[in-house]
């Protein structure tokens, strides 16, 4: 086993303690607040006039103002709308200050919040609402009509109805009298805080229940391991409902005293202008985000304020990490491995991966977690041996909503479905997803291996490899490729390139060229969709 507390002890001199929640003992930080609201409130006490959020329209909100807005909305929800601790409330909103206010206010009340993907279609949204037992949904005006079927069945729908530089909850609060005292904070560490559905299709996805304790341990882990301070500035330009946007950026910065810029739509040029003009220091995103930023490097040759990147969600090729370092040599690149079920972080690269001999590793287990590698029978394997990655600890969910599964056992071990191995000194290397291993007539092909070779070919900007049915071998490799601007590669050209660099059986038998690699609503490469598209091409 590999213990995150031991691996980080010498690096950080951690001040940890054991706490018992729901009959289980967890290791966490001594200074951990009980919930996100209290963490934010402490920052409002320390830095009342410091800006915490800059909205998409340029509106700036200080910590003092954000605390006031949060308290007022919590008062309204409890006293006017009769929302109670333990209720389930959904949010379907774009990146905006109203989302942030509603989210933290609901946490204060003790509500379990369901962030609904704004990229979903109506049918998918209604399905998730039905699965989550939400009694209310708070939404942007754009989605109000979508939710009429729910309203007819008794679900309360509250609409944020703001325009540019107008507070969206203003109309809701206009007739509500301010109470003499704000409602109390009801959220306990062990209470459910967030319900997030995994990135499978709506029918296949599982609802991960994150407690306040899970969320806060994740936030403080990022704060301590990445050294986030009140001087840091970041941006949420991808959908805020992702675990990265919600916890790894918004929650982190609300509890660190930093400033977050909200962009409603991702635009690489706008993001980099924001970095340059406002001296942003930190960006956390998926490999796709960094690939799109890299495309713009000629227009932004120097961005001296950027001190750190954090990158997770899927395989990040070494060459892309090195290219980022060449562009921004002052930037430290932290590879992150985590899942929705780990409240975002599970491992973090402690130093600069770009200049490390460990480049390609996803780092070491975070404090409060223990990892193991097991074979198909569940037997634990040693350092250097590949098997399924499993972990338990302070960021790991206790349960899936209304679902029992072997993926989460009674002892708290989470079976990730990822294949990987550890070095003797605790660095994890991910090999592939178990379900993405391609079995070509008994010979196993790791999709990551083929993808990494594709990224080395000049003219390929992004690539994804999956298995497709084959009448002779049962399954063969196939690839989806996005060419870099100015390149027009051909299938045979790529296949010949790969044949010189890897075993012939690993070379994709089919290559499909696209303008955009499909992503899941959680921002990961959607290999299920890629398989469907390649099958349709036959």
RODO-2510 file (C-alpha; in nm, 4 decimals, decimal comma):
residues 538
     n   res          X          Y          Z
     1     x     0,0000     0,0000     0,0000
     2     x     0,1015     0,3594    -0,0562
     3     x     0,0083     0,6102     0,2143
     4     x    -0,0339     0,9751     0,1147
     5     x     0,0366     1,0995     0,4680
     6     x     0,3807     0,9386     0,4673
     7     x     0,4634     1,0506     0,1148
     8     x     0,3844     1,4185     0,1852
     9     x     0,5044     1,4390     0,5474
    10     x     0,8593     1,5494     0,4709
    11     x     0,7504     1,7805     0,1892
    12     x     0,4880     1,9733     0,3837
    13     x     0,5305     1,8921     0,7532
    14     x     0,1576     1,8206     0,7661
    15     x    -0,0414     1,8953     1,0793
    16     x    -0,2945     1,6109     1,0632
    17     x    -0,5438     1,4508     1,3002
    18     x    -0,7905     1,1639     1,2988
    19     x    -1,1653     1,2297     1,2951
    20     x    -1,4571     0,9893     1,3123
    21     x    -1,7585     1,0364     1,0859
    22     x    -2,0442     0,7860     1,0613
    23     x    -1,8424     0,5215     1,2415
    24     x    -1,5332     0,5460     1,0204
    25     x    -1,1983     0,7053     1,1014
    26     x    -1,0425     0,9509     0,8582
    27     x    -0,7185     1,1484     0,8586
    28     x    -0,7473     1,5185     0,7802
    29     x    -0,6059     1,8640     0,8487
    30     x    -0,6415     2,0125     1,1981
    31     x    -0,7541     2,3492     1,0605
    32     x    -1,0252     2,2063     0,8311
    33     x    -1,3561     2,4035     0,8430
    34     x    -1,6801     2,2055     0,8658
    35     x    -1,8105     2,3237     0,5285
    36     x    -1,7545     2,5535     0,2330
    37     x    -1,9718     2,8320     0,3730
    38     x    -1,7631     2,8585     0,6910
    39     x    -1,4410     2,8461     0,4905
    40     x    -1,5609     3,1347     0,2741
    41     x    -1,6896     3,3266     0,5778
    42     x    -1,3442     3,3172     0,7341
    43     x    -1,1951     3,4702     0,4185
    44     x    -1,4634     3,7422     0,4298
    45     x    -1,3527     3,8189     0,7858
    46     x    -0,9863     3,8387     0,6873
    47     x    -1,0180     4,0081     0,3467
    48     x    -1,3582     4,1830     0,3361
    49     x    -1,2739     4,4323     0,0605
    50     x    -1,0745     4,1927    -0,1550
    51     x    -1,2403     4,0838    -0,4818
    52     x    -1,3290     3,7147    -0,4779
    53     x    -1,5273     3,6836    -0,8048
    54     x    -1,5184     3,8750    -1,1312
    55     x    -1,8247     3,7785    -1,3318
    56     x    -1,8474     3,7208    -1,7062
    57     x    -1,9839     4,0726    -1,7549
    58     x    -1,6985     4,2291    -1,5579
    59     x    -1,8916     4,2786    -1,2333
    60     x    -1,6608     4,2439    -0,9337
    61     x    -1,7795     4,0988    -0,6031
    62     x    -1,5762     4,1378    -0,2849
    63     x    -1,5691     3,8755    -0,0115
    64     x    -1,7827     4,1011     0,2089
    65     x    -2,0398     4,1400    -0,0687
    66     x    -2,0328     3,7698    -0,1497
    67     x    -2,0964     3,6768     0,2139
    68     x    -2,3886     3,9224     0,2249
    69     x    -2,5407     3,7829    -0,0969
    70     x    -2,4980     3,4271     0,0290
    71     x    -2,6577     3,4989     0,3667
    72     x    -2,9496     3,6818     0,2031
    73     x    -3,0152     3,3973    -0,0390
    74     x    -2,9940     3,1374     0,2380
    75     x    -3,2450     3,3419     0,4399
    76     x    -3,4791     3,3571     0,1400
    77     x    -3,4526     2,9867     0,0680
    78     x    -3,5203     2,8792     0,4265
    79     x    -3,7738     3,1373     0,5381
    80     x    -3,9606     3,2089     0,2138
    81     x    -3,9188     2,8906     0,0110
    82     x    -3,9159     2,6609     0,3171
    83     x    -3,6066     2,4712     0,2042
    84     x    -3,4755     2,2568     0,4903
    85     x    -3,1529     2,0738     0,5776
    86     x    -3,1443     1,7424     0,3954
    87     x    -3,3482     1,8627     0,0967
    88     x    -3,2200     1,8053    -0,2577
    89     x    -3,1954     2,1120    -0,4837
    90     x    -3,0603     2,1257    -0,8391
    91     x    -2,8713     2,4113    -1,0064
    92     x    -2,8838     2,4530    -1,3824
    93     x    -2,6957     2,7702    -1,4579
    94     x    -2,4067     2,9010    -1,6615
    95     x    -2,0839     3,0276    -1,5026
    96     x    -2,2062     3,3318    -1,3097
    97     x    -2,2056     3,4866    -0,9641
    98     x    -2,5645     3,3696    -0,9113
    99     x    -2,4536     3,0073    -0,9423
   100     x    -2,1765     3,0681    -0,6877
   101     x    -2,4106     3,2437    -0,4435
   102     x    -2,6792     2,9765    -0,4721
   103     x    -2,4310     2,6929    -0,4339
   104     x    -2,2696     2,8259    -0,1157
   105     x    -2,6064     2,9353     0,0305
   106     x    -2,7484     2,5859    -0,0199
   107     x    -2,4390     2,4367     0,1417
   108     x    -2,4988     2,6658     0,4416
   109     x    -2,8559     2,5395     0,4784
   110     x    -2,7438     2,1763     0,4691
   111     x    -2,8917     2,0937     0,1298
   112     x    -2,7550     1,8303    -0,1084
   113     x    -2,6874     2,0213    -0,4320
   114     x    -2,7159     1,8657    -0,7774
   115     x    -2,5216     2,0707    -1,0367
   116     x    -2,6926     1,9930    -1,3683
   117     x    -2,4825     1,9993    -1,6866
   118     x    -2,5855     2,2994    -1,8950
   119     x    -2,4603     2,1107    -2,2037
   120     x    -2,7168     1,8341    -2,1560
   121     x    -3,0329     1,8070    -2,3619
   122     x    -3,3753     1,8379    -2,2005
   123     x    -3,4346     1,4617    -2,1898
   124     x    -3,1033     1,4030    -2,0113
   125     x    -3,1734     1,6777    -1,7587
   126     x    -3,5180     1,5434    -1,6761
   127     x    -3,3700     1,1955    -1,6305
   128     x    -3,1123     1,3182    -1,3798
   129     x    -3,3760     1,5174    -1,1923
   130     x    -3,5881     1,2059    -1,1610
   131     x    -3,2943     0,9970    -1,0386
   132     x    -3,1883     1,2560    -0,7791
   133     x    -3,5249     1,3244    -0,6052
   134     x    -3,4789     1,7010    -0,6167
   135     x    -3,7727     1,9038    -0,4843
   136     x    -3,6498     2,2279    -0,6440
   137     x    -3,4331     2,3510    -0,9276
   138     x    -3,2748     2,6938    -0,9612
   139     x    -3,2028     2,7785    -1,3230
   140     x    -3,1073     3,0454    -1,5731
   141     x    -3,3956     3,1886    -1,7759
   142     x    -3,2835     2,9887    -2,0815
   143     x    -3,3734     2,6585    -1,9143
   144     x    -3,7042     2,7565    -1,7535
   145     x    -3,9165     2,6189    -2,0369
   146     x    -3,7272     2,2908    -2,0318
   147     x    -3,8294     2,2372    -1,6728
   148     x    -4,2039     2,2878    -1,7202
   149     x    -4,2687     1,9090    -1,7120
   150     x    -4,1087     1,8993    -1,3664
   151     x    -4,3094     2,1977    -1,2463
   152     x    -4,6315     2,0244    -1,3498
   153     x    -4,5312     1,7306    -1,1292
   154     x    -4,4735     1,9525    -0,8269
   155     x    -4,1046     2,0417    -0,8506
   156     x    -4,0477     2,4070    -0,7627
   157     x    -3,8597     2,6049    -1,0290
   158     x    -3,6826     2,9297    -0,9351
   159     x    -3,5511     3,1408    -1,2220
   160     x    -3,2464     3,3672    -1,2148
   161     x    -3,3645     3,6516    -1,4325
   162     x    -3,0785     3,8962    -1,4588
   163     x    -2,9447     4,0790    -1,7613
   164     x    -2,5994     4,2255    -1,8154
   165     x    -2,4713     4,3707    -1,4844
   166     x    -2,8053     4,2952    -1,3177
   167     x    -2,8178     4,0546    -1,0242
   168     x    -3,0300     3,7580    -1,1324
   169     x    -3,1878     3,6963    -0,7920
   170     x    -3,2909     4,0601    -0,7499
   171     x    -3,6542     4,0004    -0,8527
   172     x    -3,6875     3,6969    -0,6266
   173     x    -3,5585     3,8872    -0,3264
   174     x    -3,7377     4,2174    -0,3969
   175     x    -4,0437     4,1443    -0,1833
   176     x    -3,8607     3,9425     0,0795
   177     x    -3,8021     4,1296     0,4037
   178     x    -3,4563     4,1016     0,5581
   179     x    -3,4733     3,9132     0,8911
   180     x    -3,3142     4,0588     1,2027
   181     x    -3,0690     3,7704     1,2139
   182     x    -2,9449     3,5455     0,9355
   183     x    -3,0398     3,1798     0,9476
   184     x    -2,7848     2,9542     1,1138
   185     x    -2,5404     2,7325     0,9280
   186     x    -2,6792     2,3783     0,9451
   187     x    -2,4218     2,1867     0,7385
   188     x    -2,2344     1,9201     0,9350
   189     x    -1,9133     1,7629     0,8005
   190     x    -2,0760     1,4216     0,7555
   191     x    -2,3813     1,5564     0,5698
   192     x    -2,4199     1,5118     0,1915
   193     x    -2,3210     1,8351     0,0168
   194     x    -2,3054     1,7608    -0,3562
   195     x    -2,4560     1,4947    -0,5804
   196     x    -2,2540     1,4536    -0,8985
   197     x    -2,3254     1,2043    -1,1711
   198     x    -2,0281     1,0312    -1,3288
   199     x    -1,9427     1,0907    -1,6915
   200     x    -2,1208     0,7925    -1,8398
   201     x    -2,4417     0,8295    -2,0356
   202     x    -2,7462     0,9349    -1,8353
   203     x    -2,8772     0,5797    -1,8109
   204     x    -2,5362     0,4375    -1,7139
   205     x    -2,4051     0,7107    -1,4836
   206     x    -2,3808     0,6752    -1,1082
   207     x    -2,4635     0,9478    -0,8586
   208     x    -2,1600     1,0156    -0,6374
   209     x    -2,2571     1,1638    -0,2992
   210     x    -1,9880     1,4028    -0,1734
   211     x    -2,0068     1,5049     0,1917
   212     x    -1,9026     1,8421     0,3299
   213     x    -1,5993     1,6670     0,4764
   214     x    -1,5026     1,5194     0,1362
   215     x    -1,5314     1,8616    -0,0272
   216     x    -1,3344     2,0480     0,2378
   217     x    -1,0553     1,7905     0,2556
   218     x    -1,0210     1,8145    -0,1235
   219     x    -1,0124     2,1952    -0,1114
   220     x    -0,7499     2,2097     0,1631
   221     x    -0,5434     1,9446    -0,0130
   222     x    -0,5225     2,1609    -0,3241
   223     x    -0,4540     2,4701    -0,1151
   224     x    -0,1633     2,3133     0,0717
   225     x    -0,0121     2,1032    -0,2085
   226     x    -0,0329     2,3748    -0,4751
   227     x     0,0387     2,6607    -0,2317
   228     x    -0,2670     2,8676    -0,3248
   229     x    -0,2707     3,2022    -0,1388
   230     x    -0,4772     3,5246    -0,1374
   231     x    -0,2374     3,6578    -0,4010
   232     x    -0,3453     3,3971    -0,6566
   233     x    -0,5919     3,4532    -0,9390
   234     x    -0,7562     3,1876    -1,1537
   235     x    -1,0341     3,1383    -1,4072
   236     x    -1,3317     2,9107    -1,4635
   237     x    -1,3862     2,9101    -1,8376
   238     x    -1,5108     2,5518    -1,8661
   239     x    -1,8536     2,4579    -1,7236
   240     x    -1,8621     2,5259    -1,3518
   241     x    -2,0658     2,2131    -1,2780
   242     x    -1,7601     1,9898    -1,3309
   243     x    -1,5913     1,8688    -1,0129
   244     x    -1,2854     2,0664    -1,1263
   245     x    -1,4716     2,3957    -1,1611
   246     x    -1,6840     2,3502    -0,8509
   247     x    -1,4267     2,2219    -0,6025
   248     x    -1,0771     2,2504    -0,7506
   249     x    -1,1219     2,6161    -0,8508
   250     x    -1,4318     2,7845    -0,7033
   251     x    -1,4234     2,6127    -0,3646
   252     x    -1,0451     2,6359    -0,3481
   253     x    -1,0323     3,0095    -0,4144
   254     x    -1,3299     3,0967    -0,1919
   255     x    -1,1441     2,9274     0,0947
   256     x    -0,8007     3,0671     0,0063
   257     x    -0,8821     3,4356    -0,0321
   258     x    -0,7929     3,4407    -0,4025
   259     x    -0,9856     3,5754    -0,7006
   260     x    -1,1707     3,3791    -0,9688
   261     x    -1,2744     3,5094    -1,3120
   262     x    -1,5878     3,3516    -1,4568
   263     x    -1,6253     3,3064    -1,8324
   264     x    -1,9574     3,1786    -1,9594
   265     x    -1,8066     3,0211    -2,2732
   266     x    -1,4536     2,8900    -2,3250
   267     x    -1,2570     3,0961    -2,5730
   268     x    -0,8812     3,0414    -2,5734
   269     x    -0,8007     3,3947    -2,6950
   270     x    -1,0213     3,5497    -2,4276
   271     x    -0,8744     3,3287    -2,1558
   272     x    -0,5188     3,4285    -2,2452
   273     x    -0,6122     3,7964    -2,2711
   274     x    -0,7602     3,7635    -1,9234
   275     x    -0,4371     3,6039    -1,8009
   276     x    -0,2271     3,8814    -1,9555
   277     x    -0,4430     4,1786    -1,8585
   278     x    -0,5319     4,0668    -1,5055
   279     x    -0,2110     3,8829    -1,4203
   280     x    -0,3680     3,5469    -1,3475
   281     x    -0,1375     3,3040    -1,1692
   282     x    -0,3032     2,9614    -1,1866
   283     x    -0,5017     2,7532    -1,4364
   284     x    -0,6567     2,4132    -1,3715
   285     x    -0,7971     2,2296    -1,6706
   286     x    -0,8163     1,9153    -1,8825
   287     x    -0,5593     1,8272    -2,1512
   288     x    -0,7978     1,9603    -2,4174
   289     x    -0,7945     2,3040    -2,2522
   290     x    -0,4162     2,3206    -2,2558
   291     x    -0,4044     2,1987    -2,6165
   292     x    -0,6302     2,4866    -2,7197
   293     x    -0,4208     2,7365    -2,5228
   294     x    -0,1049     2,6064    -2,6879
   295     x    -0,2520     2,6893    -3,0289
   296     x    -0,2456     3,0574    -2,9300
   297     x     0,1103     3,0766    -2,7981
   298     x     0,2361     3,2859    -3,0908
   299     x    -0,0123     3,5592    -2,9989
   300     x     0,0846     3,5453    -2,6310
   301     x     0,4591     3,4721    -2,6261
   302     x     0,5053     3,5816    -2,2645
   303     x     0,2662     3,5463    -1,9715
   304     x     0,4982     3,6070    -1,6747
   305     x     0,2250     3,6055    -1,4089
   306     x     0,1366     3,2371    -1,4654
   307     x     0,3175     3,0376    -1,1991
   308     x     0,1343     2,7036    -1,2023
   309     x    -0,0858     2,4726    -1,4073
   310     x    -0,2804     2,1744    -1,2773
   311     x    -0,3992     1,9196    -1,5318
   312     x    -0,6215     1,6192    -1,4838
   313     x    -0,9204     1,4225    -1,6210
   314     x    -0,7367     1,2205    -1,8880
   315     x    -0,4039     1,1250    -2,0433
   316     x    -0,1709     1,4237    -2,0951
   317     x     0,1106     1,3350    -2,3398
   318     x     0,4644     1,4178    -2,2290
   319     x     0,5272     1,6189    -2,5448
   320     x     0,2370     1,8515    -2,4653
   321     x     0,3747     1,9100    -2,1150
   322     x     0,7174     1,9895    -2,2573
   323     x     0,5643     2,2198    -2,5188
   324     x     0,3851     2,4131    -2,2438
   325     x     0,7115     2,4443    -2,0506
   326     x     0,8960     2,5676    -2,3597
   327     x     0,6273     2,8342    -2,4036
   328     x     0,6054     2,9310    -2,0347
   329     x     0,9313     2,8230    -1,8650
   330     x     0,8425     2,9911    -1,5342
   331     x     0,5269     2,7779    -1,4996
   332     x     0,5238     2,4683    -1,2755
   333     x     0,3147     2,1853    -1,4220
   334     x     0,1272     1,9648    -1,1735
   335     x    -0,0308     1,6520    -1,3181
   336     x    -0,3398     1,5541    -1,1160
   337     x    -0,5269     1,2244    -1,1058
   338     x    -0,8745     1,2078    -0,9599
   339     x    -1,2359     1,1177    -1,0145
   340     x    -1,5769     1,2532    -0,9283
   341     x    -1,5758     0,9858    -0,6563
   342     x    -1,2608     1,1389    -0,5021
   343     x    -1,4061     1,4909    -0,4868
   344     x    -1,1449     1,5842    -0,7525
   345     x    -0,7910     1,5078    -0,6249
   346     x    -0,6461     1,1618    -0,5601
   347     x    -0,2816     1,2092    -0,6618
   348     x    -0,0838     1,5272    -0,7336
   349     x     0,2603     1,5677    -0,8907
   350     x     0,4539     1,7461    -0,6143
   351     x     0,7088     1,9265    -0,8322
   352     x     0,7322     2,0465    -1,1916
   353     x     0,6465     1,7461    -1,4078
   354     x     0,7820     1,9224    -1,7172
   355     x     1,1442     1,9029    -1,5989
   356     x     1,1220     1,5875    -1,3880
   357     x     1,2533     1,2426    -1,4753
   358     x     0,9118     1,1275    -1,3496
   359     x     0,7288     1,3061    -1,6335
   360     x     0,4408     1,0828    -1,7377
   361     x     0,3527     1,0025    -1,3774
   362     x     0,0355     1,1404    -1,2199
   363     x     0,2180     1,2130    -0,8971
   364     x     0,1797     1,0658    -0,5485
   365     x    -0,1272     0,9920    -0,3319
   366     x    -0,2622     1,2983    -0,1535
   367     x    -0,2670     1,3203     0,2279
   368     x    -0,5585     1,1347     0,3808
   369     x    -0,5595     0,8568     0,1188
   370     x    -0,4162     0,5067     0,0896
   371     x    -0,3671     0,3340    -0,2481
   372     x    -0,3187    -0,0240    -0,3562
   373     x    -0,2766    -0,2074    -0,6875
   374     x    -0,4659    -0,5366    -0,7232
   375     x    -0,4917    -0,8146    -0,9802
   376     x    -0,8157    -0,9578    -1,1205
   377     x    -0,8626    -1,1779    -0,8128
   378     x    -0,8175    -0,8855    -0,5745
   379     x    -0,4667    -0,9830    -0,4629
   380     x    -0,2436    -0,6874    -0,3895
   381     x     0,0557    -0,6368    -0,6183
   382     x     0,3928    -0,4790    -0,5462
   383     x     0,5804    -0,1771    -0,6798
   384     x     0,6355    -0,1944    -1,0538
   385     x     0,3502    -0,4395    -1,1085
   386     x     0,0467    -0,3314    -1,3095
   387     x    -0,3090    -0,3845    -1,1889
   388     x    -0,6279    -0,1998    -1,0998
   389     x    -0,5860     0,1204    -0,8988
   390     x    -0,7887     0,1201    -0,5757
   391     x    -0,7956     0,3741    -0,2941
   392     x    -0,9756     0,4804     0,0182
   393     x    -0,9621     0,7859     0,2416
   394     x    -1,0849     1,1325     0,3217
   395     x    -1,1846     1,2426    -0,0301
   396     x    -1,3528     0,9157    -0,1283
   397     x    -1,7334     0,9109    -0,1261
   398     x    -1,9144     0,6876     0,1222
   399     x    -2,1868     0,5916    -0,1216
   400     x    -2,3471     0,6207    -0,4601
   401     x    -2,7000     0,7571    -0,4509
   402     x    -2,9480     0,4689    -0,4211
   403     x    -2,6982     0,2263    -0,5674
   404     x    -2,4897    -0,0592    -0,4324
   405     x    -2,1933    -0,1583    -0,6472
   406     x    -1,8769    -0,3643    -0,6160
   407     x    -1,6867    -0,0513    -0,7177
   408     x    -1,7186     0,0731    -0,3561
   409     x    -1,6904    -0,1885    -0,0840
   410     x    -1,7899    -0,1790     0,2846
   411     x    -1,4372    -0,0914     0,3942
   412     x    -1,4410     0,2178     0,1736
   413     x    -1,2121     0,0889    -0,1028
   414     x    -1,2961     0,2483    -0,4381
   415     x    -1,2183     0,0405    -0,7461
   416     x    -1,1310     0,3041    -1,0050
   417     x    -1,1356     0,0919    -1,3210
   418     x    -0,7935     0,2357    -1,4059
   419     x    -0,4840     0,0261    -1,4691
   420     x    -0,1580     0,1498    -1,3266
   421     x     0,1506     0,0814    -1,1194
   422     x     0,3566     0,2495    -0,8478
   423     x     0,7287     0,3073    -0,8283
   424     x     0,9101     0,2227    -0,5048
   425     x     0,9024     0,5913    -0,4046
   426     x     0,5255     0,6226    -0,4474
   427     x     0,4778     0,7736    -0,7949
   428     x     0,1805     0,6348    -0,9837
   429     x     0,1800     0,5705    -1,3571
   430     x    -0,1553     0,5141    -1,5226
   431     x    -0,1505     0,2637    -1,8066
   432     x    -0,5102     0,2771    -1,9318
   433     x    -0,8720     0,2338    -1,8415
   434     x    -0,9518    -0,1368    -1,7972
   435     x    -1,2428    -0,1026    -2,0379
   436     x    -1,0181     0,0716    -2,2938
   437     x    -0,7616    -0,2064    -2,3156
   438     x    -0,7956    -0,3451    -2,6691
   439     x    -0,7794    -0,7243    -2,7033
   440     x    -0,6638    -0,8033    -3,0564
   441     x    -0,6761    -1,1796    -3,0867
   442     x    -0,5278    -1,2229    -2,7387
   443     x    -0,2663    -0,9473    -2,7765
   444     x    -0,3387    -0,6519    -2,5487
   445     x    -0,3098    -0,2952    -2,6801
   446     x    -0,3019     0,0009    -2,4392
   447     x    -0,4811     0,2919    -2,6014
   448     x    -0,2587     0,5405    -2,4119
   449     x     0,0537     0,3943    -2,5785
   450     x    -0,0855     0,4459    -2,9270
   451     x    -0,2198     0,7926    -2,8412
   452     x     0,1186     0,9032    -2,7090
   453     x     0,2884     0,7943    -3,0335
   454     x     0,0270     0,9793    -3,2384
   455     x     0,0960     1,2982    -3,0440
   456     x     0,4609     1,2763    -3,1466
   457     x     0,3703     1,2973    -3,5168
   458     x     0,3969     1,6433    -3,6659
   459     x     0,0556     1,7718    -3,7685
   460     x    -0,1511     1,5872    -3,5068
   461     x    -0,3033     1,8120    -3,2455
   462     x    -0,5295     1,5649    -3,0621
   463     x    -0,5905     1,1919    -3,0834
   464     x    -0,7980     0,9204    -2,9195
   465     x    -0,7702     0,5445    -2,9668
   466     x    -1,0439     0,2851    -2,9050
   467     x    -1,1185    -0,0758    -2,9900
   468     x    -1,3654    -0,1632    -3,2654
   469     x    -1,5122    -0,5032    -3,3629
   470     x    -1,3164    -0,7137    -3,6090
   471     x    -1,4369    -1,0386    -3,7710
   472     x    -1,0912    -1,2012    -3,7596
   473     x    -0,9307    -1,0751    -3,4383
   474     x    -1,2421    -0,9914    -3,2383
   475     x    -1,1173    -0,6349    -3,1867
   476     x    -0,8632    -0,4004    -3,3423
   477     x    -0,7404    -0,0507    -3,2678
   478     x    -0,8975     0,2519    -3,4350
   479     x    -0,8124     0,6195    -3,3980
   480     x    -0,9814     0,9550    -3,4137
   481     x    -0,7481     1,2394    -3,5048
   482     x    -0,7711     1,6181    -3,5044
   483     x    -0,5073     1,7723    -3,7299
   484     x    -0,3218     2,0872    -3,6355
   485     x    -0,4050     2,4022    -3,8337
   486     x    -0,2466     2,3944    -4,1779
   487     x    -0,2094     2,0141    -4,1910
   488     x    -0,4092     1,7639    -4,3963
   489     x    -0,2817     1,4183    -4,3051
   490     x    -0,4033     1,0955    -4,4614
   491     x    -0,4859     0,7631    -4,2992
   492     x    -0,2100     0,5668    -4,4776
   493     x     0,0470     0,8337    -4,3923
   494     x    -0,0265     0,7998    -4,0206
   495     x    -0,0306     0,4203    -4,0339
   496     x     0,3090     0,4099    -4,2038
   497     x     0,4468     0,6492    -3,9412
   498     x     0,3258     0,4248    -3,6587
   499     x     0,4513     0,1017    -3,8191
   500     x     0,8053     0,2347    -3,7847
   501     x     0,7588     0,3013    -3,4140
   502     x     0,5475     0,0202    -3,2688
   503     x     0,4381    -0,3386    -3,3221
   504     x     0,2257    -0,3745    -3,6328
   505     x    -0,0692    -0,5203    -3,4400
   506     x    -0,0981    -0,1951    -3,2406
   507     x    -0,1392     0,0260    -3,5490
   508     x    -0,5002     0,1477    -3,5917
   509     x    -0,6758    -0,0248    -3,8810
   510     x    -0,9058     0,2730    -3,9215
   511     x    -0,8426     0,6455    -3,8710
   512     x    -1,1180     0,9044    -3,8676
   513     x    -1,0394     1,2757    -3,9027
   514     x    -1,2539     1,5243    -3,7123
   515     x    -1,2582     1,8947    -3,6317
   516     x    -1,3199     1,8230    -3,2637
   517     x    -1,2647     1,5142    -3,0467
   518     x    -1,5966     1,4378    -2,8665
   519     x    -1,5974     1,5111    -2,4943
   520     x    -1,8305     1,4041    -2,2147
   521     x    -2,0197     1,6728    -2,0186
   522     x    -1,7436     1,6338    -1,7568
   523     x    -1,4787     1,7354    -2,0106
   524     x    -1,3221     1,3933    -2,0641
   525     x    -1,2632     1,2276    -2,4004
   526     x    -1,5879     1,0467    -2,4827
   527     x    -1,4625     0,7086    -2,6017
   528     x    -1,8121     0,5640    -2,6062
   529     x    -1,9157     0,8299    -2,8595
   530     x    -1,5946     0,7772    -3,0577
   531     x    -1,6681     0,4060    -3,0896
   532     x    -2,0185     0,4876    -3,2158
   533     x    -1,8849     0,7357    -3,4732
   534     x    -1,6228     0,4915    -3,5998
   535     x    -1,8852     0,2199    -3,6250
   536     x    -2,1125     0,4489    -3,8273
   537     x    -1,8223     0,5124    -4,0666
   538     x    -1,8047     0,1428    -4,1608
***
